[in-house]
Amino acid sequence: MAGRIAFVFPGQGSQSVGMGKALAEAFPAAREVFERVDEALGEPLSRLCFEGPEEALKRTANTQPAILAVSVAAHAVFSAALGRTPDFAAGHSLGEWSALTAMGALRLEEAVRAVRKRGAFMQEAVPEGQGAMAAILGLPPEQVRAACEESAQGEVVAPANYNSPEQTVIAGTAAAVERASARCRELGAKRAVPLPVSAPFHCALMEPVQPRLAEVLAGMSIAAPATPVITNVEAEPNADPARIADLLVRQVVAPVRWVECVEAMAAAGVTHAIEIGPGKVLCGLIRRIDKSIEALNVEDPASLDKALAALA
């Protein structure tokens, strides 16, 4: 059996048509999660996950509950088969909501309704086309931060995701992101890749979301998670239910400190990190941050079997 284990949950951008379908067909526990989500939302979100269309799945208000549903369904199957609670959990942006739901801090029905609203609030905060995000590759984070400060010129642009030592995502107004991307290339970045996102997440432009999301969270029941969740905002484990709502509200405008989250896992003796939900993006990032942690993923029956065998 592996040593200390962390369950990690993916964020927006990991969605694809067909996600969760094989798990739902093979496992009643996964099917039940999708049934509860469909009922909570009053519509067949499961059909959108399994069949698309992709354009509808890409809409932020659909993407966020869809990824949460697939992640929680995969966790229901995997945790039952593994037969143990992880030592830590964490999630990238939206994935923190999935982690809290999987660990029992948030009720599934309340969580999917809340992240649907979160997605809608984010979409409404900045008119389409006015905000942007870009991935800066091959430039140290501190230089990316300096390039953003130089390029702001009274507008908003700042690091949004510290994804790996070689990859920092920036967000802000479209013009400022373009200026900062050009400055990063001047400083030696290998590439600055515009991201196909519907809103500039994790920057000051998302401030209008905070009071609206705080109101939603105030109406939710929040319990202590079964295991500490390493938060995006502090990159430290939290198990205090009284702090969860505030951390989720702050997360909307704060950068995702994913490098530090993984470093915190390594420092706590985590030997295996299991990405639970659609895609393998976090597995790739974890390998770039700390090679001592074995990264595995669970998104369908084949990857489930592989992860269980590796942990046996």
Buried (B, 14 or more C-beta within 10 A) or exposed (E): EBEBBBBBBBBBBBBEBEBBBBBBEBBEBBBBBBBBBBEBBEEBBBEBBBEBEEEEBBBBBBBBBBBBBBBBBBBBBBBEBBEEBBBBBBBBBBBBBBBBBBBBBBBBBBBBBBBBBBBBBBBBBBEEEEBBBBBBBBBBBEBBBBBBEEBBEEBBBBBBBBBBEBBBBBBBBBBBBBBBBBBBBEBEBEBBBEBEBBBBBBBEBBEBBBEBBBEBBEEBEBEBBBBBBBBBBBBEBBBEBEEBBEBBBBBBBBBBBBBBBBBBBBEBEBBBBBBBBBBBBBBBBBBBBBEEBBBBBBBBBEBBEEBBEEBE
